[in-house]
Amino acid sequence: MATKGKILVLVSSGHGLPLKDGKVYAGAGYYLNELTVPVRALMKEGYEITFANPKGNTPQLDVHSAVADFFGGDEAKLQDYLKFRDSLTGLKNPSRISDVIASGLEQYDAVFVPGGHGPMIDLLDDPDAGVVMRHFHETAKPTAVLCHGPISLLSALPNSKEFVAALVAGDNDGARAKAQGWIYAGYKMTIFSTAEEQQREPLEIGGKVQFYPDFALQTAGGDVSVVAPWKSYVLQDRELISGQNPFSDEAVLNLLLPALNAKKK
């Protein structure tokens, strides 16, 4: 069967998000609906999916995401998507991002980064993720990022590791100085909000994040906006499609599919 094209999906290799005060959120990973809802729909459309992460290890599911709330309160739907997730052999055995780059990024029609706290561990300053983001930016191919996924855009900074280190240290002026030359400066974008993160900190991660995602993108030069917590919200600016939270999964997809079709023409 001929495929419609190929989509690259970036996930985290991390199994622990460092928090303030030396704590770690061990459950950090990808959110079930954020990964499976778009991926399943893309596969139904005839796209072939390649999963990749920095180490080529099995990514971790955030257990807090395996709840019916994120599937319209429908327990049967949750179980169905868990089954679908288990069928994804490429997710169990992802490629290394470096190997995907070596095999040629031009074969991919779009890149998608789902959320969960995973991207906050490693995708935000991974040099190979930066190569991927720059390729899709330069070729104007759809770049879809959801919830915490947009933090991966920071990897495209010329010195992302120094930028992130400055943020962690609370040196916001230093971080701003390190953000020169970001390809997404001035782009309209959204990401998981400080208000949402502050609600989840006591309930989910048992500590405080080292910095808030929306503040990080703003500091780098993004034109960041967010809406009230847990409302679906998406933005499209040039090749970039971003969604604010887990409830924006369908809305991201509804922008990504037409963007893919437009690119095909």
Helices and strands as residue ranges (DSSP letters): E 5-10, E 17-18, G 20-22, E 24-25, H 32-44, E 47-53, G 63-65, G 68-71, H 75-86, H 89-92, E 95-96, H 97-103, G 105-107, E 110-113, H 118-121, H 127-138, E 143-146, G 149-156, H 160-168, H 172-178, E 188-189, H 194-200, I 201-205, H 213-220, E 223-224, E 234-237, E 240-243, G 246-248, H 249-264
